[in-house]
Amino acid sequence: MAVHNIVQTNSIYGVTYQVSPSNSGPTGSYLAPPLNPVPTNKVYKVNTVFVVNTSTTTDYEASVYHYLANNYNNASGTGWLAQNVVVPAKSNIVMISSDNPIYLEENDYLACYSNVVSTLQYTVSYEIIS
Amino acid sequence: MANPNIVQVSTINGKSIAWNVGTSNGILIPAVPTGEVYKINSITISNLSTTTTSWISLFRQTTGTDGPDSGGQYNGYIAYQIDVPPKSSLAVIGKSTSFYLNEGHGITGVAQNSATLNFHASWEVIS
């Protein structure tokens, strides 16, 4: 396992992914990367995460967390970017923006869930740096 | 062609587009061509009516094209039935919430009322 040195970057790929969790959590759906934790020798820079409530009548709760594979003393951990934040009907909540981007290191991931199935839709935009 | 490597780009062009938004789903940002990625920096909706509130819905349309990084084909909303009052504007996307639009993906939208909402977007074409 190697921590990627961002000064010596060969490639950056911009990606946007969207998901509407089909489970009402926890533990939820992968947000970034979409299917698995961050691969070896890469770092993900997450620039944008927002959630849209597609209900026209009902407020729902959104949660986003960062699984840290190597948090402290080589132990894993979980950092919450939002837990049970209310998203009003027909509105958006921004959780990560370029004002507060985050890095995902090897074996880390970002995940999301809601207190409702298939109603809150999450958008994440990130750069894969290697 | 594949999703371009941003470290080795040869071209970045600024691009803007504007439309009036119809009351049925219409393409507002056409699908990204092969070998390009768009960085969407701004989407603004202006209500041109002096009297009528109208809502706007916008979603990413993948038209059956998988996103990179195993991202699938999900068409997700970036705004859903958000009211725009008369004589006002809504910044749906700004520099701090910019996002990448990948090959084959576009932005589609619909307004509640005809002849009310104007869509304006600005982005970088990276290839």
Interface residues (C-beta under 8 A of the other chain):
Chain A: T9 N10 S11 I12 Y13 G14 V15 T16 Y17 Q18 V19 S20 P33 P34 L35 N47 T48 F50 V52 N53 T54 T56 K90 S91 N92 V94 S97 S98 D99 Q121 Y122 T123 S125 E127 I128
Chain B: N3 P4 N5 I6 V7 Q8 V37 K39 W55 R60 G67 P68 D69 S70 G71 G72 Y74 N75 G76 Y77 I78 A79 Y80 Q81 I82 D83 K95 S96 T97 S98 F99 Y100 L101 N102 H105 I126
